[in-house]
């Protein structure tokens, strides 16, 4: 049974999904929202702390968290709630949002409506179009969320939006920070946008430089999602939006790379061990440091990015997001010791 809240805009509508007692190991988010794009319309699962089908004049900050490859939206949403609790008064005016990118197996196991978006594996990390019921891409889902938040009739007091992703979600956030299209809507509404990239397996590079030689048989090391070659339709630049321009804009964006100092296992089960990823370094901790150094060296001026370490934390989304540095990055409170 579904219950829904219809928005005044055509972007989204919220629906209740399934009671917890009926959930399978990959639990589904509590609501869905409708995403409309030129090539179709479909529903996307989401957990959300407030009813944004009506005006929310008290909201000054929005934080959107993106799960990892395991699609554990409930765990990541709890981590976000814990971080907000630690932030105290700084988070009282915040709306918390956690979208979920399902696959075909999830749709079958949960007997979900056929209009719910689903992807092939973790292809959503790189902005791939959904398998069904429409070819809406994962970055278009992010666009829809941000466009809703930019609606001043609903959020007249919103000042800051933070996108935070860990692991696979970190990959999505890092690449969206480069190619995402909805940042302009927030900027025109006077809303600041921050990207928090935590422990991803890989990054998108702008040149063929890599920390390690990719090897003669590694033909995909500079193809999307590792480089700009052969990206999905959403990512392809037009004549006015070249990769050089994208790189320059990205270097000036408010990006925080959040790296766990113990995320150093080269055999961690979800680590990308393709040759393209291995060319970026042996572990997530090494890859993050190498990418930051690479980009900073290319942009000595106009640099607006930070790299913060979370001491002693390995590959744990909850420990990263709810850490002192995580709370600082999401809510601008506390003191990250970096």
KEKE-3310 file (N, C-alpha, C; in steps of 0.2 Angstrom, whole numbers, plus 5000, padded with zeros to 4 digits):
npx = (5004:5003:5006:5005:5012:5008:5017:5017:5025:5030:5041:5043:5035:5030:5030:5025:5033:5037:5033:5045:5045:5043:5054:5068:5085:5092:5086:5072:5071:5060:5051:5046:5050:5045:5053:5055:5059:5065:5065:5057:5047:5048:5049:5059:5067:5068:5074:5068:5068:5059:5043:5042:5033:5026:5028:5043:5049:5058:5069:5086:5097:5102:5106:5111:5114:5123:5122:5133:5140:5132:5119:5113:5103:5096:5105:5115:5107:5104:5117:5118:5108:5114:5126:5119:5114:5125:5129:5121:5113:5117:5112:5098:5090:5090:5086:5086:5091:5091:5093:5090:5098:5092:5093:5088:5085:5082:5069:5062:5062:5057:5044:5041:5033:5032:5036:5047:5063:5078:5095:5109:5118:5131:5131:5125:5134:5142:5134:5126:5112:5096:5090:5077:5061:5063:5075:5081:5095:5106:5112:5103:5093:5099:5099:5086:5083:5090:5085:5072:5075:5080:5069:5061:5049:5046:5057:5061:5071:5083:5100:5112:5117:5123:5131:5135:5144:5149:5161:5155:5145:5153:5160:5150:5146:5159:5160:5148:5150:5159:5152:5138:5122:5113:5118:5119:5106:5104:5114:5109:5099:5105:5110:5122:5133:5140:5152:5155:5167:5169:5180:5181:5182:5188:5192:5188:5199:5207:5217:5229:5238:5244:5246:5252:5259:5247:5249:5251:5240:5230:5217:5206:5209:5208:5195:5178:5172:5184:5191:5188:5184:5172:5159:5143:5127:5122:5134:5141:5150:5145:5148:5150:5154:5167:5179:5191:5185:5176:5185:5192:5181:5178:5189:5187:5176:5168:5174:5176:5187:5186:5195:5198:5210:5214:5209:5216:5217:5222:5214:5201:5184:5175:5183:5188:5197:5201:5211:5211:5207:5217:5228:5227:5231:5236:5226:5211:5214:5227:5224:5215:5224:5233:5225:5221:5233:5237:5227:5228:5241:5239:5231:5236:5232:5216:5210:5199:5197:5198:5207:5203:5208:5202:5206:5211:5200:5193:5185:5171:5156:5147:5156:5164:5155:5149:5160:5171:5176:5167:5155:5159:5161:5148:5140:5146:5151:5160:5177:5187:5202:5212)
npy = (4994:5011:5027:5045:5061:5075:5086:5103:5107:5099:5090:5080:5068:5061:5045:5032:5017:5002:4993:4990:4977:4969:4970:4965:4959:4970:4984:4994:5012:5023:5031:5036:5047:5056:5058:5068:5069:5074:5062:5054:5048:5043:5034:5036:5029:5036:5042:5054:5069:5078:5085:5089:5093:5104:5121:5125:5135:5136:5129:5130:5123:5109:5092:5079:5062:5050:5032:5018:5004:4994:4998:5002:5011:5014:5013:5023:5034:5034:5036:5049:5055:5053:5061:5073:5074:5075:5087:5096:5112:5117:5109:5110:5117:5109:5099:5082:5070:5055:5047:5032:5020:5007:4990:4977:4965:4970:4976:4965:4957:4964:4966:4978:4993:4994:5006:5011:5016:5007:5001:4994:4984:4993:5004:5016:5024:5031:5039:5033:5029:5023:5006:5003:5010:5020:5029:5038:5045:5043:5055:5064:5061:5067:5080:5083:5082:5093:5104:5104:5108:5121:5128:5142:5145:5134:5132:5145:5150:5143:5141:5133:5119:5102:5089:5073:5058:5041:5029:5020:5030:5041:5041:5044:5057:5064:5064:5070:5083:5087:5087:5089:5097:5105:5114:5127:5131:5132:5141:5153:5155:5159:5150:5140:5127:5112:5099:5083:5071:5055:5042:5036:5023:5027:5041:5054:5058:5072:5072:5061:5058:5048:5041:5028:5018:5013:5002:4992:4984:4990:4997:5005:5015:5029:5031:5035:5029:5034:5043:5056:5050:5044:5046:5044:5050:5061:5066:5071:5084:5100:5112:5124:5120:5113:5100:5106:5118:5113:5107:5118:5125:5115:5114:5126:5124:5120:5108:5094:5082:5067:5057:5041:5036:5023:5016:5006:4994:4984:4973:4975:4970:4978:4986:4994:4985:4985:4987:5001:5007:5003:5010:5022:5021:5010:5008:5015:5026:5030:5033:5044:5054:5055:5059:5072:5079:5078:5086:5098:5102:5106:5117:5129:5141:5149:5139:5129:5118:5105:5093:5081:5071:5056:5050:5033:5027:5014:5007:5012:5019:5024:5028:5037:5047:5051:5056:5068:5076:5073:5078:5092:5095:5093:5101:5112:5114:5112:5106:5100:5091:5094)
npz = (5000:4996:5001:4998:4995:4986:4977:4973:4962:4947:4949:4959:4969:4985:4992:5003:5006:5012:5026:5040:5045:5035:5027:5016:5016:5010:5013:5009:5006:5015:5008:4991:4977:4964:4948:4935:4918:4902:4894:4901:4916:4933:4948:4963:4977:4994:5009:5021:5031:5033:5028:5012:5003:5006:5011:5019:5029:5040:5037:5035:5030:5020:5019:5009:5009:5001:4998:4999:4988:4993:4995:5007:5012:5024:5034:5031:5032:5045:5050:5046:5053:5066:5065:5064:5076:5084:5080:5086:5090:5078:5068:5069:5060:5049:5034:5031:5019:5010:4996:4986:4976:4967:4962:4949:4956:4969:4966:4962:4974:4984:4979:4972:4965:4947:4942:4949:4949:4943:4942:4933:4943:4951:4943:4944:4951:4942:4934:4925:4914:4920:4920:4919:4924:4915:4905:4914:4921:4935:4939:4935:4944:4956:4951:4951:4965:4969:4962:4967:4981:4978:4975:4980:4985:4993:5001:5008:5016:5014:5015:5013:5005:5006:4998:5002:5001:5003:4999:4986:4985:4987:4975:4966:4971:4969:4955:4951:4955:4946:4934:4936:4933:4941:4950:4946:4947:4961:4964:4958:4966:4977:4985:4994:4989:4994:4992:4999:4999:5002:5005:4992:4979:4967:4956:4944:4932:4924:4915:4907:4916:4930:4946:4946:4933:4920:4912:4898:4893:4899:4894:4897:4906:4905:4901:4904:4919:4924:4917:4904:4892:4881:4889:4898:4891:4898:4903:4893:4886:4879:4866:4873:4885:4889:4894:4899:4904:4913:4922:4927:4934:4943:4951:4959:4966:4982:4989:5000:5003:5012:5021:5028:5038:5040:5030:5021:5015:5003:4998:5002:5001:4993:4986:4971:4960:4947:4933:4929:4940:4949:4944:4950:4962:4976:4987:4995:5003:4999:4985:4987:4992:4982:4972:4976:4977:4964:4957:4964:4961:4948:4949:4956:4959:4963:4970:4980:4988:5000:5010:5022:5036:5044:5058:5061:5056:5045:5031:5034:5033:5042:5053:5047:5042:5055:5062:5070:5060:5050:5055:5056:5042:5037:5044:5048:5061:5076:5077:5065:5066:5057)
capx = (5000:5007:5003:5009:5011:5009:5020:5015:5029:5030:5047:5043:5030:5033:5026:5027:5035:5036:5035:5051:5045:5043:5060:5073:5092:5093:5080:5070:5069:5053:5047:5048:5049:5044:5058:5053:5065:5063:5064:5052:5046:5048:5049:5065:5066:5071:5072:5068:5066:5053:5038:5044:5027:5023:5033:5047:5052:5063:5075:5092:5102:5100:5111:5109:5119:5123:5125:5138:5138:5127:5113:5111:5101:5094:5111:5118:5102:5105:5123:5117:5105:5119:5130:5115:5113:5131:5130:5117:5109:5119:5108:5091:5086:5092:5082:5091:5089:5095:5090:5093:5098:5091:5094:5082:5084:5078:5062:5058:5062:5052:5038:5040:5030:5037:5039:5053:5070:5083:5101:5113:5123:5133:5132:5123:5140:5145:5129:5123:5104:5093:5088:5069:5056:5064:5082:5083:5101:5107:5114:5096:5090:5102:5097:5079:5083:5093:5080:5067:5078:5081:5062:5061:5042:5046:5063:5063:5077:5088:5107:5117:5116:5129:5130:5140:5144:5154:5162:5151:5142:5158:5161:5144:5147:5164:5159:5143:5153:5162:5147:5131:5119:5108:5122:5117:5099:5106:5118:5105:5094:5109:5112:5129:5133:5146:5152:5159:5168:5172:5183:5179:5187:5192:5191:5188:5205:5206:5223:5231:5243:5241:5251:5255:5258:5242:5251:5250:5234:5224:5215:5201:5211:5206:5188:5173:5172:5190:5193:5183:5182:5165:5154:5136:5124:5122:5140:5145:5150:5143:5153:5152:5155:5172:5182:5195:5181:5174:5191:5193:5176:5178:5194:5185:5170:5169:5174:5180:5189:5186:5198:5199:5218:5215:5206:5222:5217:5221:5210:5195:5179:5171:5188:5188:5203:5202:5218:5210:5207:5224:5233:5226:5235:5234:5221:5207:5218:5232:5221:5213:5229:5236:5221:5221:5240:5237:5223:5231:5247:5236:5227:5239:5228:5209:5209:5194:5196:5201:5207:5203:5209:5198:5211:5210:5194:5194:5180:5165:5152:5144:5161:5166:5150:5148:5166:5171:5177:5161:5151:5161:5160:5141:5136:5150:5152:5166:5184:5191:5209:5216)
capy = (5000:5017:5034:5049:5068:5077:5092:5108:5107:5092:5087:5075:5066:5056:5039:5027:5011:4996:4992:4987:4970:4965:4971:4960:4962:4977:4987:5000:5018:5024:5035:5037:5053:5056:5062:5069:5071:5074:5056:5049:5049:5037:5035:5035:5028:5041:5044:5061:5070:5083:5084:5095:5094:5110:5126:5123:5141:5135:5125:5134:5119:5103:5087:5073:5057:5044:5026:5014:4999:4989:5001:5002:5018:5015:5014:5029:5039:5034:5039:5056:5057:5053:5067:5079:5075:5078:5094:5100:5117:5119:5105:5110:5119:5105:5094:5076:5067:5049:5043:5025:5017:5000:4986:4973:4961:4973:4977:4958:4954:4969:4967:4986:4995:4994:5013:5012:5016:5002:5001:4988:4984:5000:5009:5023:5028:5035:5043:5029:5029:5017:5000:5004:5010:5025:5030:5043:5044:5044:5062:5067:5061:5072:5086:5084:5084:5100:5108:5105:5112:5128:5131:5147:5144:5129:5133:5152:5152:5139:5144:5129:5112:5098:5082:5069:5051:5037:5023:5021:5036:5046:5041:5048:5064:5067:5065:5075:5089:5089:5087:5091:5103:5109:5118:5133:5133:5134:5147:5158:5156:5162:5144:5138:5120:5109:5092:5079:5065:5051:5035:5032:5018:5030:5048:5055:5062:5076:5071:5054:5057:5043:5039:5022:5017:5009:4996:4992:4981:4994:5002:5009:5019:5036:5031:5036:5034:5036:5049:5059:5047:5040:5046:5043:5056:5066:5069:5073:5092:5104:5117:5129:5116:5108:5097:5111:5123:5109:5106:5124:5126:5110:5116:5131:5122:5119:5101:5091:5075:5065:5050:5037:5034:5016:5013:5005:4987:4983:4968:4976:4967:4982:4990:4993:4982:4985:4991:5008:5010:5002:5015:5028:5019:5003:5008:5021:5031:5032:5036:5050:5058:5056:5064:5079:5082:5079:5092:5105:5104:5109:5123:5132:5147:5148:5132:5129:5111:5103:5086:5080:5064:5054:5045:5026:5024:5011:5008:5013:5025:5027:5031:5043:5053:5054:5058:5075:5079:5072:5083:5098:5095:5093:5106:5118:5115:5108:5108:5095:5092:5094)
capz = (5000:4995:5003:4994:4996:4980:4977:4969:4956:4944:4950:4964:4974:4990:4993:5008:5003:5015:5034:5041:5047:5028:5023:5015:5019:5007:5015:5004:5009:5017:5003:4984:4975:4956:4945:4928:4914:4895:4892:4905:4923:4937:4956:4966:4984:4997:5016:5022:5038:5033:5022:5008:4999:5009:5013:5025:5030:5045:5035:5032:5028:5018:5018:5006:5009:4996:5001:4995:4984:4996:4994:5013:5013:5031:5038:5029:5035:5053:5051:5045:5059:5072:5064:5066:5084:5087:5078:5091:5088:5071:5064:5070:5054:5043:5032:5030:5014:5008:4990:4986:4969:4968:4956:4947:4961:4974:4964:4963:4981:4988:4975:4971:4958:4941:4940:4953:4945:4945:4939:4933:4948:4954:4937:4946:4953:4936:4931:4920:4914:4923:4916:4918:4918:4910:4905:4918:4924:4942:4940:4934:4951:4960:4948:4953:4972:4970:4959:4973:4986:4975:4975:4986:4987:4997:5005:5007:5020:5013:5013:5011:5003:5007:4996:5005:4998:5005:4995:4979:4985:4986:4968:4963:4973:4966:4948:4950:4957:4940:4928:4938:4930:4945:4954:4943:4950:4968:4964:4956:4972:4982:4990:4993:4988:4996:4990:5003:4995:5008:5004:4986:4976:4961:4955:4937:4931:4918:4910:4907:4922:4935:4951:4944:4926:4919:4909:4891:4892:4903:4888:4899:4912:4904:4899:4909:4924:4927:4913:4901:4886:4881:4895:4896:4887:4903:4905:4887:4886:4873:4864:4878:4892:4888:4900:4902:4908:4919:4927:4931:4938:4948:4956:4963:4970:4989:4990:5005:5003:5019:5020:5034:5038:5041:5024:5018:5014:4995:4996:5004:4997:4989:4983:4964:4958:4940:4931:4929:4947:4952:4941:4954:4969:4979:4992:4995:5007:4994:4979:4988:4993:4976:4967:4979:4975:4957:4955:4967:4957:4941:4950:4962:4961:4962:4974:4985:4990:5007:5012:5029:5038:5050:5061:5063:5053:5039:5027:5037:5031:5048:5057:5043:5042:5061:5065:5071:5054:5046:5057:5054:5035:5035:5048:5050:5068:5079:5074:5062:5068:5051)
cpx = (5004:5003:5007:5007:5013:5012:5017:5018:5028:5036:5046:5036:5032:5027:5029:5028:5033:5037:5041:5051:5045:5049:5065:5080:5094:5087:5079:5069:5062:5048:5050:5047:5049:5049:5055:5058:5062:5061:5060:5051:5045:5049:5056:5065:5070:5069:5073:5066:5060:5049:5039:5039:5024:5029:5037:5052:5058:5069:5080:5097:5099:5106:5108:5115:5117:5126:5130:5135:5132:5120:5109:5108:5099:5100:5115:5113:5103:5112:5122:5113:5109:5123:5126:5114:5119:5132:5126:5113:5111:5115:5100:5087:5088:5087:5087:5087:5093:5091:5094:5092:5098:5093:5088:5080:5080:5071:5058:5057:5057:5045:5036:5036:5035:5039:5044:5059:5074:5089:5104:5118:5124:5134:5130:5129:5142:5140:5125:5115:5102:5091:5080:5067:5057:5072:5085:5090:5101:5109:5107:5092:5093:5100:5090:5078:5085:5088:5074:5069:5079:5075:5061:5054:5041:5051:5065:5069:5083:5095:5112:5115:5122:5127:5136:5139:5150:5155:5159:5148:5147:5160:5156:5145:5153:5163:5154:5146:5157:5157:5140:5129:5115:5112:5120:5111:5100:5109:5114:5100:5098:5111:5118:5129:5140:5146:5157:5160:5172:5174:5180:5184:5191:5189:5191:5194:5204:5212:5224:5236:5240:5247:5255:5254:5252:5243:5248:5243:5228:5222:5209:5202:5208:5198:5184:5171:5178:5193:5187:5181:5176:5161:5147:5133:5124:5128:5144:5144:5147:5149:5155:5154:5161:5175:5187:5191:5178:5179:5192:5188:5176:5183:5192:5179:5172:5168:5179:5181:5190:5189:5200:5206:5219:5211:5212:5223:5216:5217:5203:5189:5176:5176:5188:5196:5205:5209:5217:5210:5214:5229:5232:5229:5232:5228:5217:5211:5224:5229:5218:5218:5232:5232:5221:5227:5240:5233:5225:5237:5245:5233:5230:5235:5220:5207:5204:5192:5200:5201:5208:5204:5205:5202:5208:5203:5196:5188:5173:5161:5150:5150:5164:5161:5149:5154:5166:5172:5171:5156:5152:5160:5153:5138:5140:5151:5157:5172:5187:5198:5214:5218)
cpy = (5006:5023:5039:5057:5071:5084:5097:5108:5100:5088:5080:5074:5061:5051:5035:5020:5004:4996:4988:4980:4966:4966:4966:4963:4969:4981:4993:5006:5019:5027:5034:5044:5053:5061:5062:5072:5071:5067:5051:5052:5043:5039:5033:5034:5034:5041:5051:5063:5075:5082:5090:5096:5101:5115:5124:5130:5141:5132:5130:5130:5112:5098:5081:5068:5052:5038:5023:5009:4994:4992:5002:5009:5019:5016:5020:5035:5039:5037:5047:5059:5058:5059:5073:5080:5077:5085:5099:5106:5119:5115:5106:5113:5115:5100:5088:5072:5061:5046:5036:5023:5010:4996:4981:4968:4964:4974:4970:4956:4958:4969:4974:4987:4995:5001:5015:5011:5010:5002:4994:4988:4991:5005:5016:5027:5033:5039:5039:5029:5022:5012:5001:5008:5016:5025:5036:5041:5046:5052:5066:5067:5066:5079:5088:5086:5091:5105:5110:5110:5120:5132:5136:5147:5139:5130:5140:5154:5148:5142:5140:5122:5108:5091:5078:5061:5048:5031:5024:5028:5042:5047:5045:5056:5068:5069:5070:5082:5092:5091:5089:5097:5107:5114:5125:5136:5135:5140:5153:5160:5158:5156:5141:5130:5117:5102:5088:5072:5060:5044:5032:5028:5022:5037:5049:5060:5066:5075:5063:5053:5052:5042:5033:5021:5012:5002:4996:4989:4985:4999:5006:5014:5026:5036:5032:5030:5037:5042:5051:5056:5043:5040:5045:5050:5062:5070:5072:5081:5094:5109:5122:5126:5111:5105:5102:5116:5119:5108:5112:5126:5121:5112:5122:5130:5120:5111:5099:5084:5072:5058:5047:5034:5027:5012:5011:4997:4986:4977:4969:4974:4971:4987:4989:4991:4982:4989:4998:5011:5009:5007:5021:5027:5013:5003:5015:5027:5034:5035:5043:5055:5060:5060:5071:5082:5083:5086:5099:5107:5108:5115:5126:5138:5145:5141:5133:5123:5110:5095:5085:5073:5062:5048:5038:5023:5021:5012:5007:5019:5028:5031:5037:5049:5056:5055:5065:5079:5079:5078:5090:5100:5096:5099:5112:5120:5110:5110:5101:5096:5092:5101)
cpz = (5000:4998:5000:4996:4989:4980:4972:4962:4953:4945:4953:4967:4979:4991:4998:5004:5007:5022:5035:5042:5040:5024:5022:5017:5016:5008:5010:5008:5010:5012:4996:4982:4967:4953:4937:4924:4907:4892:4896:4912:4926:4944:4958:4974:4988:5005:5017:5028:5039:5027:5018:5002:5001:5011:5019:5027:5035:5043:5032:5029:5025:5017:5015:5006:5004:4998:4996:4991:4986:4997:5001:5015:5020:5035:5037:5032:5042:5054:5051:5051:5065:5071:5066:5073:5087:5086:5083:5087:5080:5066:5065:5065:5048:5041:5030:5024:5012:5002:4990:4979:4969:4961:4954:4953:4967:4972:4964:4970:4985:4985:4974:4965:4953:4939:4944:4949:4948:4940:4938:4938:4951:4948:4939:4948:4948:4932:4925:4920:4918:4918:4914:4924:4913:4910:4909:4922:4932:4944:4939:4941:4956:4957:4951:4961:4973:4968:4964:4978:4984:4975:4981:4988:4993:5003:5005:5011:5019:5011:5011:5010:5003:5003:4999:5003:5001:5001:4988:4979:4984:4979:4964:4964:4969:4958:4946:4951:4950:4934:4930:4935:4935:4949:4952:4946:4957:4968:4962:4961:4978:4988:4989:4993:4989:4994:4995:5001:5000:5005:4998:4983:4970:4960:4947:4936:4924:4913:4911:4913:4927:4940:4949:4936:4925:4916:4902:4889:4896:4898:4891:4904:4911:4901:4905:4913:4927:4923:4909:4894:4886:4887:4893:4893:4892:4903:4899:4887:4879:4871:4869:4885:4891:4894:4903:4907:4914:4924:4931:4936:4944:4954:4961:4967:4977:4990:4996:5004:5010:5018:5027:5033:5038:5035:5019:5016:5006:4993:4999:4999:4992:4985:4975:4962:4951:4938:4931:4936:4950:4950:4946:4961:4971:4984:4991:4998:5002:4988:4981:4989:4986:4971:4970:4977:4968:4955:4958:4963:4950:4942:4957:4964:4960:4965:4979:4988:4997:5007:5019:5031:5044:5053:5063:5061:5046:5034:5030:5036:5037:5052:5053:5044:5049:5065:5066:5065:5049:5048:5055:5046:5033:5038:5050:5057:5071:5076:5072:5063:5062:5049)
residu = (UNK:UNK:UNK:UNK:UNK:UNK:UNK:UNK:UNK:UNK:UNK:UNK:UNK:UNK:UNK:UNK:UNK:UNK:UNK:UNK:UNK:UNK:UNK:UNK:UNK:UNK:UNK:UNK:UNK:UNK:UNK:UNK:UNK:UNK:UNK:UNK:UNK:UNK:UNK:UNK:UNK:UNK:UNK:UNK:UNK:UNK:UNK:UNK:UNK:UNK:UNK:UNK:UNK:UNK:UNK:UNK:UNK:UNK:UNK:UNK:UNK:UNK:UNK:UNK:UNK:UNK:UNK:UNK:UNK:UNK:UNK:UNK:UNK:UNK:UNK:UNK:UNK:UNK:UNK:UNK:UNK:UNK:UNK:UNK:UNK:UNK:UNK:UNK:UNK:UNK:UNK:UNK:UNK:UNK:UNK:UNK:UNK:UNK:UNK:UNK:UNK:UNK:UNK:UNK:UNK:UNK:UNK:UNK:UNK:UNK:UNK:UNK:UNK:UNK:UNK:UNK:UNK:UNK:UNK:UNK:UNK:UNK:UNK:UNK:UNK:UNK:UNK:UNK:UNK:UNK:UNK:UNK:UNK:UNK:UNK:UNK:UNK:UNK:UNK:UNK:UNK:UNK:UNK:UNK:UNK:UNK:UNK:UNK:UNK:UNK:UNK:UNK:UNK:UNK:UNK:UNK:UNK:UNK:UNK:UNK:UNK:UNK:UNK:UNK:UNK:UNK:UNK:UNK:UNK:UNK:UNK:UNK:UNK:UNK:UNK:UNK:UNK:UNK:UNK:UNK:UNK:UNK:UNK:UNK:UNK:UNK:UNK:UNK:UNK:UNK:UNK:UNK:UNK:UNK:UNK:UNK:UNK:UNK:UNK:UNK:UNK:UNK:UNK:UNK:UNK:UNK:UNK:UNK:UNK:UNK:UNK:UNK:UNK:UNK:UNK:UNK:UNK:UNK:UNK:UNK:UNK:UNK:UNK:UNK:UNK:UNK:UNK:UNK:UNK:UNK:UNK:UNK:UNK:UNK:UNK:UNK:UNK:UNK:UNK:UNK:UNK:UNK:UNK:UNK:UNK:UNK:UNK:UNK:UNK:UNK:UNK:UNK:UNK:UNK:UNK:UNK:UNK:UNK:UNK:UNK:UNK:UNK:UNK:UNK:UNK:UNK:UNK:UNK:UNK:UNK:UNK:UNK:UNK:UNK:UNK:UNK:UNK:UNK:UNK:UNK:UNK:UNK:UNK:UNK:UNK:UNK:UNK:UNK:UNK:UNK:UNK:UNK:UNK:UNK:UNK:UNK:UNK:UNK:UNK:UNK:UNK:UNK:UNK:UNK:UNK:UNK:UNK:UNK:UNK:UNK:UNK:UNK:UNK:UNK:UNK:UNK:UNK:UNK:UNK:UNK:UNK:UNK:UNK:UNK:UNK:UNK:UNK:UNK:UNK:UNK:UNK:UNK:UNK:UNK:UNK:UNK:UNK:UNK)
# end
